[in-house]
Amino acid sequence: MKKIKVGYLSLVKGSWINERLAGQRAEALKMLSELDIEPVDCGGLIQNEAQAAEAVEHFASSSVDCLLIHFLTFALGACAPSAAKKLGVPVIFWSVPEPPMRGGRLQANSFCAANMNAHALWRMGLRYSFVYGDNDSVREKLCGKFLVVRAIRELARLRIGSVGGRVPGFYTSNYDELGLCAKFGVETEKITLLEVVDKARKILEGSKEPVCAAADKVRVRDVTAEELRKLKALYQALAETAEKYRLSTFALRCWPDVNDIYGLGICGLIGMLNESGCITACEGDVLGAVAMKLAQWLTDGAVPFFCDWIAFDERENTGVVWHCGAAAPALCPAGCSPQFCKSSIIDGGGVKGVTCEFPLKPGRVTMLRLGETREQGKYRLFAAAGTALDTDQILRGNPLNVKFDRRIPEMVDTVIENGIEHHYVVVHGDIMDKLRLFAKWMDLEIL
């Protein structure tokens, strides 16, 4: 993925310049150059509006994705608001601790500068955030904020293939196509199941055996060789479809049609797509696919799990999330092997493959859901953090027991009283702070 460009604007006030500032600036740039970003330097210590205007032109011509304003001292109040408005990108204020106070003149007044400029951007309704500290203490905080900037940029480039629409009766998979594009820049391509299945059948009829490298690594329990061939052919068909329509993500109508017209349950196929990096939500849930991509970006590459929340225990403060066998094998815990199985659900169970079954691995996790509000064009984000526990195969498919940080009764009330959609994304890693910042910058209600 292409690195984000970060405009670095080092602000000072002329009457506060001293011999240490050039060194601080150089050290900050060195630290930024070590991160997974492309810093774009303003060129020096910026003291006035004219110098700031030149820097902004440079940032604009470089198409920066984010503006990092480093208050090395107090700074004039016009530079930051003007730069933020003209560039129209997220802004991060960075203020430094005050040097030791030993009875002399105030030396930096950096936090006061950030405070003053935060007020200006707040009044203007512009997107900003804040870090405080020296290079070492802000490094990790900046990395998290840069991941949010990258996610916002990549959303505006995202194209999702909606294959077959949503499954019957699942109103939670409905979405406003134009609203999604207007808000986030996400485009959807409507694709019929007939087109994809027809491609798969032609692949099966061809002289070459269909290929899916991810499937070759999964142990087979009770599916037939023909079912595996059909899974691989459908995988190849979707790969060709992604190339044709310039897609990186799918939302698949996985039932009932594919089971009927192709004779295959495609849970395992969805797991293979996610394992291979083509993020895919089942049951036609486009907003679920968007949330999966968001989780992947904010964890810097973790594989997300698309699931239902099916049970909870108030005494233990745990909840079980599950889906029927569409998890990526990368989510399997050490010492356990994913298995291709007959579906436990389709046609009463044990009739058709293919599911990929195993319990998910333990560790810190975040559960999230992106959805629409009742107000047209508005969106909301549900988020909850917890610790995934060692989980046995308590159900067929992909179960995971999570001990949540918030009290289960509060979570249940939030979900039911606010009508949260029943599909969730669970991803390994605690990204709550990043989700809060994403919601703030994108003007989303957060629950």
Secondary structure by P-SEA (a helix, b strand, c coil): cbbbbbbbbbbbbccccccaaaaaaaaaaaaaaaccbbbbbcccccccaaaaaaaaaaaaaacccbbbbbcccbbbcccaaaaaaaaccbbbbbbbccccccccccccaaaaaaaaaaaaaaaacccccccccccccaaaaaaaaaaaaaaaaaaaabbbbbccccccccccccccaaaaaaaccbbbbbbbaaaaaaaaaaaaacccccccccccccccccccaaaaaaaaaaaaaaaaaaaaacccccccccccccccccccccaaaaaaaaaaccbbbccccaaaaaaaaaaaaaacbbbbbbbccccccccccbbbbbcccccccccccccbbbbbcccccccccccccccbbbbbbbcccccbbbbbcccccbbbbbbbbbbbcccccccccbbbbbbccccaaaaaaaaaaaccccbbbbbcccaaaaaaaaaaaaccccc
